[in-house]
């Protein structure tokens, strides 16, 4: 992987991580278009995912700090409730990570047609969330119970299942979790924040495991990818991720996700016709 390929892939990761169009799917597509060698590519994807996680922390720094302060008061308050619901949402993806890691790794070397079908799935989910998530009247929404912090325990777990399914390249993590939350009745205002915060622990944990594995097996990190490529990819993903995260928060609050569904369908169609 050259330095310019790393920058392009980093920009792709940062711009698509928070938008509901699948960052992993776009990384696979662009890696094929750029002719990137598969050796060390998984390490590179983990690195750029870490960059977008740090971008998330920067954007939500005040929220995260307030949550931690409340949690370490060691009493059941809103902050403790919110963090525990995030932990509940992590159960499905942790099971996938522990039981199916080799299978998940293999998906990144699968066919582009697989990514195309997954993008179509993402599109369908986004359309459903826009129309079914908005279908209830104001009176019906007013009659709903309002769980603490705007999301219930079962909603947090179902959103977690959506995150676990999104390990498949082409299924958008942010798109699937936000759409699933809206379909379950979570208010749009708080769904983007919960979706972005719930990914912090899995990605940070995966990065630490990747570093430990690299050091134990070969004594190096990111074998097959130069340190310069890793650094440039990280910086590009972080900078573009800051921008995309803020944009997506505004979009979830007001705009229709169907526009992103149309984009996913167009990309999928191009994959089917050109590959």
C-alpha positions in Angstrom: 0.0 0.0 0.0 1.4 3.4 -1.1 1.1 6.6 0.9 -1.5 8.1 -1.6 -3.6 4.9 -1.5 -3.5 5.1 2.3 -4.8 8.8 2.2 -7.6 7.9 -0.2 -8.7 4.9 1.8 -8.5 7.0 5.1 -10.7 9.7 3.6 -13.2 7.0 2.4 -13.3 5.5 5.8 -13.8 8.8 7.6 -16.5 10.1 5.2 -18.5 6.8 5.2 -18.1 5.6 8.8 -20.8 8.0 10.1 -22.9 8.2 6.9 -25.3 5.2 6.4 -23.5 3.8 3.4 -21.1 1.3 4.9 -17.5 2.3 5.5 -16.3 -1.4 5.3 -18.1 -1.9 2.0 -16.5 1.2 0.6 -13.1 0.2 1.8 -13.4 -3.1 0.0 -14.6 -1.4 -3.2 -11.9 1.3 -3.2 -9.1 -1.2 -2.3 -10.1 -3.2 -5.3 -10.2 -0.1 -7.5 -6.8 1.1 -6.3 -5.3 -2.4 -6.6 -4.3 -2.5 -2.9 -2.6 -5.7 -1.9 -4.6 -7.7 0.6 -1.6 -8.3 2.9 -2.0 -6.2 6.1 -5.3 -4.7 4.8 -7.3 -5.8 7.8 -4.7 -4.1 10.1 -5.2 -1.0 8.1 -9.0 -1.1 8.4 -8.7 -1.5 12.2 -6.3 1.5 12.3 -8.6 3.8 10.3 -11.6 2.6 12.3 -9.7 3.7 15.4 -9.2 7.1 13.9 -13.0 7.5 13.4 -13.5 6.4 17.0 -11.2 9.1 18.2 -13.2 11.6 16.0 -16.3 10.4 17.8 -14.7 11.0 21.2 -13.7 14.5 20.1 -17.3 15.4 18.9 -19.0 13.9 22.0 -16.3 14.8 24.5 -18.6 16.7 26.8 -21.3 14.0 26.7 -18.7 11.3 27.4 -17.1 13.2 30.3 -20.5 13.8 31.9 -21.4 10.1 31.5 -18.2 9.1 33.2 -18.5 11.6 36.0 -22.0 10.3 36.7 -21.1 6.7 36.4 -18.2 6.9 38.9 -20.5 8.4 41.5 -21.4 4.7 42.0 -25.1 5.1 42.2 -28.0 4.5 39.9 -28.5 7.7 38.0 -29.1 8.7 34.4 -25.5 8.3 33.4 -25.2 4.8 34.9 -28.4 3.8 33.2 -27.1 5.1 29.8 -23.7 3.4 30.1 -25.3 0.1 31.2 -27.6 0.2 28.2 -24.6 0.7 25.9 -23.0 -2.3 27.5 -26.2 -4.3 26.9 -26.0 -3.3 23.2 -22.5 -4.7 23.0 -23.5 -8.3 23.9 -24.3 -9.4 20.3 -21.2 -7.9 18.6 -19.0 -9.4 21.4 -20.5 -12.8 20.7 -19.8 -12.4 17.0 -16.3 -11.2 17.7 -15.4 -14.2 19.9 -17.2 -16.9 18.0 -17.0 -15.8 14.4 -13.9 -13.7 14.1 -12.2 -15.8 11.4 -15.4 -15.8 9.3 -15.7 -12.0 9.7 -12.1 -11.6 8.6 -12.8 -13.7 5.5 -15.6 -11.4 4.5 -13.1 -8.6 3.7 -11.6 -10.8 0.9 -15.0 -11.8 -0.5 -16.5 -10.9 -3.8 -17.7 -7.4 -4.7 -21.1 -8.9 -5.5 -21.4 -9.8 -1.8 -20.9 -6.1 -1.0 -23.5 -5.1 -3.5 -26.2 -7.4 -2.0 -25.3 -6.0 1.5 -25.7 -2.4 0.2 -29.1 -3.3 -1.1 -30.0 -4.7 2.4 -28.8 -1.4 3.9 -30.9 0.6 1.4 -34.0 -1.4 2.3 -33.5 -0.9 6.0 -33.0 2.9 5.6 -36.2 3.2 3.5 -38.2 1.1 6.1 -37.0 3.4 8.9 -38.0 6.5 7.1 -41.5 5.3 6.3 -42.4 3.0 9.1 -40.5 5.0 11.7 -42.5 8.1 10.7 -45.8 6.3 10.2 -47.3 6.8 13.7 -49.2 10.0 14.4 -48.3 12.5 17.0 -51.1 11.3 19.2 -49.7 7.7 19.0 -46.2 8.9 19.8 -47.5 10.8 22.8 -49.1 7.7 24.2 -45.8 5.8 24.1 -44.0 5.3 27.3 -40.8 7.3 27.5 -37.9 5.1 28.8 -35.1 6.6 30.8 -32.6 8.3 28.5 -34.9 7.9 25.6 -34.1 4.2 25.0 -35.2 1.0 26.8 -33.2 -2.1 27.6 -34.8 -4.2 24.9 -34.3 -1.4 22.3 -30.6 -1.2 23.2 -30.2 -4.9 22.8 -32.0 -5.0 19.4 -29.9 -2.1 18.2 -26.9 -4.1 19.3 -28.0 -7.0 17.1 -28.1 -4.6 14.2 -24.5 -3.6 15.0 -23.5 -7.3 15.1 -25.1 -7.9 11.6 -23.2 -4.8 10.3 -19.8 -6.7 10.5 -20.7 -7.7 6.9 -19.0 -5.4 4.5 -21.7 -3.4 2.7 -24.1 -3.3 5.7 -23.7 0.1 7.2 -23.1 0.1 11.0 -24.5 3.6 11.6 -27.2 3.1 9.1 -28.4 -0.3 10.5 -28.2 0.8 14.1 -29.9 4.2 13.6 -32.6 2.6 11.3 -33.2 -0.2 13.7 -33.5 2.2 16.6 -36.0 4.3 14.7 -38.0 1.2 13.8 -38.1 0.2 17.4 -39.5 3.6 18.4 -36.4 5.4 19.6 -36.6 9.2 19.1 -34.5 10.5 16.2 -32.9 13.2 18.5 -31.0 10.7 20.7 -30.5 7.8 18.3 -27.5 9.2 16.4 -25.7 9.8 19.7 -26.4 6.3 21.1 -25.3 4.8 17.8 -22.0 6.6 17.6 -21.2 6.0 21.3 -22.0 2.3 21.3 -19.2 1.6 18.8 -16.4 3.1 21.0 -15.7 0.0 23.1 -15.7 -2.7 20.4 -13.4 -0.7 18.1 -11.0 0.3 20.9 -11.0 -3.3 22.1 -10.4 -4.7 18.6 -7.5 -2.2 18.2 -5.8 -3.3 21.4 -6.2 -7.0 20.5 -4.8 -6.3 17.1 -1.8 -4.6 18.6 -1.2 -7.4 21.1 -1.6 -10.0 18.4 0.9 -8.3 16.1 3.5 -7.9 18.9 3.1 -11.5 20.0 3.2 -13.1 16.5 5.7 -11.0 14.6 6.9 -8.3 16.9 5.4 -5.7 14.6 2.1 -3.9 14.2 0.3 -3.7 10.8 2.5 -6.3 9.0 2.3 -5.7 5.3 1.5 -2.0 5.6 4.2 0.6 6.1 4.2 2.8 9.2 3.8 5.9 6.9 0.7 4.4 5.3 -0.8 3.7 8.7 -0.1 7.2 9.9 -1.4 8.9 6.8 -4.5 6.7 6.7 -5.1 7.5 10.4 -4.8 11.2 9.9 -7.1 11.3 6.8 -9.7 9.2 8.5 -9.7 11.3 11.6 -10.0 14.6 9.8 -12.8 13.5 7.4 -14.5 11.6 10.3 -14.8 14.8 12.3 -16.7 16.4 9.4 -18.9 13.4 8.7 -19.9 12.8 12.3 -21.2 16.4 12.7 -23.0 16.2 9.4 -24.7 12.9 10.2 -26.0 14.1 13.6 -27.7 17.0 11.8 -29.1 14.6 9.1 -30.6 12.1 11.6 -32.4 14.9 13.4 -34.0 16.4 10.3 -33.4 14.8 6.9 -34.7 11.6 5.3 -32.4 8.6 5.2 -34.0 7.5 1.9 -31.5 9.7 0.0 -28.7 7.5 1.3 -30.7 4.4 0.4 -30.8 5.6 -3.2 -27.0 6.1 -3.1 -26.5 2.5 -1.8 -28.7 1.2 -4.6 -26.7 3.1 -7.3 -23.4 1.8 -5.9 -24.7 -1.7 -5.8 -26.0 -1.5 -9.4 -22.6 -0.3 -10.5 -20.9 -3.2 -8.7 -23.3 -5.7 -10.4 -22.9 -4.3 -13.9 -19.1 -3.5 -13.8 -17.7 -6.4 -11.9 
